[in-house]
Amino acid sequence: MRIMLVAGELSGDQLGAGVVRLLRQHYPNAIIEGIGGTQMLGAGLNGLYPIEILSVMGIIEVIKHLPSILKVRRGILQHCKKNPPDIYIGIDAPDFNLPIEAKLKVLGVKTAHYVSPSVWAWRENRIKKIKKATDIVFAILPFEETFYQKHQHKAIFVGHPLANKILLTEDTQSARTYLDITSEHKIIALLPGSRIQELIRILPIFLETLSKIKQKGYQFNALLPVAKKSLYTELDRYKEQFDVLNIRLIDGQAHRVLQACDFSLVASGTATLETMLYKKPMVIGYKVSNITATIVKHMLKTPFFGLPNILANEEVVPEFIQQNFTSENCAGALQRYFDDEHKVNTIKQRFTELHKLLIQDADSKVTIEIIKLLNS
């Protein structure tokens, strides 16, 4: 048995780890290989390339790194042709994985894609490519299964594995004890993204936001989990601001930081879903290159871009993008959390309801469907 799993970034690594572990238990003698981060590798994946090569976001950013990305894609395809897998499972990263899946499916390899591309939000015509490329799609949002049914393609709503692992009720104090936080002030988590491009565009605005809040007399401590060691070089530029704003850098442990905080400033992406599962009111922000923004703007079909708001189909938490992503807007939204306890409690209650929707035992559901596909 030969199983290939390819994740394109750290959020995909989290999704894939439990599946690798269960597949390793079910097929102890199988060759399970591909691309993953520390969690998938720790679960038993044999890594063929570093995941960092694929962790690029935005049209212009991808173009800059295209030669190395295409080299990895060619390498994966050549490896699969030389050593045909029984199944290829692409985990997110649709622009990288779907073309590989399409080529392998023609060669008779079974293919699955974990995390539906946002075809319901923009570029709906991609559904044709997804149908050609995959035997099954594993959807993490409940309405996606219905969308695929409408287009006559097999998709299973599997929820999100973190929904099973994170408690429905808050347990803030244990995380604060673990992180040795004794401050009586509010704790703010900063999650500006795990890619260097995100950090450069988003972190300065988050820092300006905290500076404005501090000037207004609000007292707080802040935690910034550093996703990868390679980010520390960029973060060194902000050392003075970190000191002035009481910001403590934490090596990894983003989940522990979210568990410990009161509020969060978070870049749009999977981190918003994780913040929601920890029931923490957040301000969502995002910024890409102007060219990327112009292209995407004309294709977007959903009124929201933050995953909690998409899931709820309403603006549960404030979200700011491009020219609206300013320190003034973020500071105003964050200030309301300091001032309005009722608003904070309402958001937490809504997040609990959304959390319940995503509890599906995703790891087991995905693994069972993979086994079914392999046996078909």
C-alpha positions in Angstrom: 0.0 0.0 0.0 1.3 3.4 -1.0 -0.5 6.6 0.2 0.5 10.1 -0.7 -0.6 13.2 1.3 0.4 16.7 0.4 -0.3 19.7 2.6 0.7 23.2 1.5 0.9 25.1 4.8 0.7 24.8 8.6 -3.1 24.7 8.8 -3.1 21.7 6.4 -0.4 20.1 8.5 -2.9 20.2 11.5 -5.6 18.7 9.4 -3.4 15.9 8.0 -1.7 14.8 11.2 -4.7 12.8 12.7 -5.4 11.2 9.3 -1.8 10.1 8.9 -1.8 8.6 12.4 -5.1 6.6 11.8 -3.9 5.4 8.4 -0.6 4.3 9.9 -2.6 2.3 12.5 -4.9 0.7 9.8 -2.1 0.1 7.3 1.0 -0.5 9.5 3.1 -1.7 6.5 2.1 1.0 4.1 4.4 3.6 2.6 2.8 6.9 3.7 4.7 9.9 2.1 4.3 13.4 0.7 4.6 16.9 2.1 3.7 17.9 5.6 4.9 19.9 8.6 6.1 18.8 12.0 2.7 17.4 13.0 2.3 15.1 9.9 5.9 14.1 10.0 5.6 13.3 13.7 2.5 11.2 13.0 4.5 9.0 10.6 4.6 10.8 7.2 7.8 10.4 5.2 8.5 13.9 4.0 9.6 14.4 0.4 9.9 18.2 0.4 9.8 21.0 3.1 6.3 22.4 3.5 7.7 26.0 3.6 8.3 25.9 -0.1 4.5 25.9 -0.7 3.5 28.3 2.1 2.9 31.3 -0.2 -0.3 33.4 -0.4 -1.5 35.9 -3.0 -1.1 36.1 -6.8 2.0 38.3 -6.9 3.6 36.4 -4.1 3.1 33.1 -5.8 4.6 34.4 -9.0 7.7 35.4 -7.2 8.1 31.9 -5.8 6.8 30.1 -8.9 10.0 28.4 -10.1 10.5 26.6 -6.8 6.8 25.7 -6.5 6.7 24.3 -10.0 9.9 22.3 -9.3 8.3 20.7 -6.3 5.1 19.9 -8.3 7.2 18.3 -11.1 9.1 16.3 -8.5 5.9 15.0 -6.9 4.5 14.0 -10.2 7.6 12.3 -11.3 7.8 10.4 -8.0 4.1 9.4 -8.3 4.6 8.1 -11.9 7.7 6.2 -10.8 6.1 4.9 -7.6 2.3 5.1 -8.3 0.3 5.7 -5.1 -2.9 3.8 -4.4 -4.4 7.2 -3.4 -3.3 10.8 -3.5 -4.8 13.1 -0.8 -4.3 16.8 -1.4 -4.8 18.8 1.8 -6.0 22.4 0.9 -3.5 24.2 -1.4 -5.9 23.7 -4.4 -3.7 25.5 -7.0 -0.9 23.2 -6.2 -2.8 19.9 -5.6 -5.7 19.9 -8.1 -3.5 19.8 -11.2 -1.5 16.9 -9.7 -4.8 15.1 -8.7 -6.2 15.6 -12.3 -3.1 14.1 -13.9 -3.0 11.2 -11.5 -6.7 10.4 -11.8 -6.2 10.0 -15.6 -3.5 7.4 -14.8 -6.0 5.5 -12.6 -4.8 6.8 -9.2 -7.7 7.4 -6.7 -7.7 11.0 -5.5 -9.3 12.9 -2.6 -9.1 16.6 -1.7 -9.4 17.7 2.0 -10.8 21.2 2.4 -13.0 22.4 -0.4 -11.7 25.3 -2.4 -13.9 28.3 -1.8 -15.9 27.7 -5.0 -19.1 29.0 -3.4 -17.3 32.3 -2.7 -15.4 32.9 -5.9 -14.4 31.3 -9.2 -17.4 28.9 -9.1 -16.3 27.5 -12.5 -13.5 25.7 -10.7 -16.1 23.0 -9.8 -15.5 21.5 -13.3 -11.7 21.1 -12.5 -12.5 19.7 -9.0 -14.8 17.1 -10.5 -12.2 16.1 -13.1 -9.4 16.0 -10.5 -11.0 14.2 -7.5 -13.1 11.2 -6.6 -14.2 12.8 -3.3 -13.9 16.1 -1.5 -13.8 16.4 2.3 -15.6 19.6 3.3 -15.0 21.3 6.6 -18.0 23.7 6.4 -21.6 22.2 6.6 -23.1 24.0 3.6 -20.4 22.8 1.2 -21.7 19.3 1.0 -25.0 20.6 -0.4 -23.1 22.8 -2.9 -21.4 19.7 -4.3 -24.6 17.7 -4.4 -26.0 20.5 -6.6 -23.1 20.0 -8.9 -23.3 16.1 -8.9 -20.0 15.5 -7.2 -19.3 13.5 -4.1 -18.4 15.5 -1.0 -18.6 14.6 2.7 -19.0 17.2 5.5 -16.3 16.1 8.0 -16.2 19.1 10.3 -12.9 20.2 11.7 -10.6 18.0 13.8 -9.9 20.8 16.2 -13.6 21.1 17.0 -13.3 17.7 18.7 -10.1 18.5 20.5 -10.9 22.0 21.8 -13.4 22.1 24.8 -16.8 23.7 24.3 -16.3 25.5 27.6 -13.5 27.9 28.1 -10.4 27.0 30.2 -8.5 30.2 30.2 -6.8 29.9 33.5 -4.9 26.6 32.9 -3.3 28.1 29.8 -2.3 31.2 31.7 -0.8 29.1 34.4 1.2 27.1 31.8 2.4 30.2 30.1 3.2 31.8 33.5 0.9 34.8 33.0 0.1 36.5 36.3 -1.0 39.9 35.0 -4.5 41.1 36.0 -4.8 43.1 32.7 -6.6 41.9 29.6 -4.5 39.6 27.4 -4.5 40.2 23.7 -3.3 37.5 21.2 -1.6 38.7 18.0 -1.9 36.3 15.1 -0.6 38.2 12.0 -0.1 35.0 9.9 2.6 32.3 9.5 3.9 33.5 6.1 6.6 36.2 5.9 4.5 38.2 3.4 1.6 38.3 5.8 3.8 39.3 8.7 5.2 42.3 6.8 1.8 43.6 5.7 -0.3 42.8 8.8 1.9 43.0 11.9 2.6 46.8 11.7 -1.1 47.6 11.6 -1.7 45.3 14.6 1.1 47.1 16.5 -0.4 50.5 15.6 -3.7 49.3 16.8 -2.3 48.4 20.2 -0.5 51.7 20.4 -3.7 53.6 19.8 -5.5 51.5 22.5 -2.7 52.1 25.0 -2.8 55.9 24.3 -6.5 55.9 25.2 -5.6 54.5 28.6 -6.5 50.8 28.2 -4.1 48.4 30.0 -3.2 45.0 28.5 -0.5 42.5 27.9 -0.1 40.9 24.5 1.2 37.5 23.3 2.5 36.8 19.8 3.0 33.1 19.0 5.8 32.7 16.5 4.8 29.9 14.0 8.3 29.3 12.5 11.8 30.0 13.6 12.5 31.7 10.2 10.1 34.5 11.2 12.3 35.7 14.1 14.6 37.6 11.8 11.7 39.8 10.6 10.4 40.1 14.1 13.7 41.5 15.4 12.8 44.8 13.6 9.9 45.4 16.0 11.8 44.7 19.3 11.4 48.2 20.7 7.7 48.3 19.9 7.2 44.9 21.6 8.8 46.3 24.7 6.7 49.5 24.8 3.5 47.6 24.1 4.1 44.7 26.6 4.2 42.1 23.9 5.7 38.7 24.7 6.9 36.4 21.9 6.1 32.8 22.4 7.8 30.0 20.4 4.9 28.3 18.7 2.0 27.3 20.9 -0.6 29.4 19.1 -3.4 27.3 20.6 -2.2 27.8 24.1 -2.0 31.6 23.4 -5.6 31.6 22.1 -6.7 29.7 25.1 -5.0 32.2 27.4 -6.1 35.4 25.8 -9.2 37.6 26.3 -9.3 39.0 22.7 -7.4 38.5 19.5 -6.1 40.5 16.5 -6.0 37.9 13.8 -5.1 37.6 10.1 -7.9 36.2 8.0 -7.5 32.4 7.4 -7.7 29.2 9.4 -6.5 31.0 12.6 -9.9 32.8 12.7 -11.6 29.4 12.9 -9.2 28.3 15.7 -9.9 31.6 17.6 -13.6 31.0 17.2 -13.2 27.5 18.7 -11.5 28.9 21.7 -14.5 31.4 22.1 -12.3 34.5 21.9 -13.8 37.7 20.4 -11.5 38.8 17.6 -10.8 41.6 15.1 -10.0 40.1 11.7 -7.8 41.9 9.2 -6.1 41.1 5.9 -4.1 42.8 3.2 -2.7 41.5 0.0 -0.9 43.2 -3.0 -3.1 45.7 -4.9 -3.0 43.6 -8.0 -4.2 40.5 -6.1 -7.0 42.5 -4.4 -8.2 43.9 -7.7 -8.4 40.5 -9.4 -10.1 38.8 -6.4 -12.6 41.7 -5.9 -14.3 41.0 -9.2 -14.6 37.3 -8.5 -15.8 37.4 -4.9 -19.4 36.3 -4.3 -19.6 36.2 -0.5 -20.2 39.3 1.7 -17.7 38.0 4.3 -14.1 36.8 4.2 -13.6 35.7 7.9 -14.4 32.0 8.4 -16.5 32.6 11.6 -18.7 35.1 9.7 -18.9 32.9 6.6 -20.0 30.0 8.8 -22.6 32.1 10.7 -23.6 33.9 7.5 -23.5 37.2 9.4 -20.9 39.5 10.8 -20.4 38.1 14.3 -17.0 39.8 14.6 -15.6 42.8 12.7 -13.5 42.2 9.6 -11.4 44.7 7.7 -9.7 44.1 4.3 -7.3 46.2 2.1 -8.0 49.9 2.5 -10.4 49.3 5.4 -7.7 47.4 7.3 -6.4 50.3 9.3 -5.2 50.8 12.9 -8.1 53.2 13.4 -10.7 50.7 12.4 -9.1 47.8 14.4 -8.6 50.0 17.5 -12.2 51.1 17.4 -13.4 47.5 17.2 -11.0 46.2 19.9 -12.0 49.1 22.2 -15.6 47.9 22.1 -14.6 44.6 23.5 -12.9 46.3 26.4 -16.0 48.5 27.0 -18.9 46.1 26.3 -19.0 42.9 28.3 -22.5 42.1 27.0 -21.2 42.1 23.4 -18.3 39.9 24.4 -20.6 37.3 26.0 -22.9 37.4 23.0 -20.0 36.6 20.7 -18.8 33.8 22.9 -22.3 32.3 22.9 -22.5 32.4 19.1 -19.1 30.8 18.8 -20.2 28.0 21.1 -23.1 27.3 18.7 -20.8 27.4 15.7 -18.3 25.1 17.5 -21.1 22.5 18.0 -21.7 22.5 14.2 -18.1 21.5 13.5 -17.9 18.6 15.9 -17.9 15.6 13.5 -14.8 13.6 14.4 -13.1 14.7 11.2 -10.0 12.5 11.5 -12.1 9.3 11.7 -14.6 10.4 9.0 -11.8 11.3 6.5 -9.9 8.1 7.2 -13.0 5.9 6.9 -13.8 7.4 3.5 -10.2 7.0 2.3 -10.3 3.3 3.3 -13.7 2.9 1.5 -12.1 4.5 -1.6 -9.1 2.2 -1.5 -11.3 -0.8 -1.2 -13.7 0.2 -4.0 
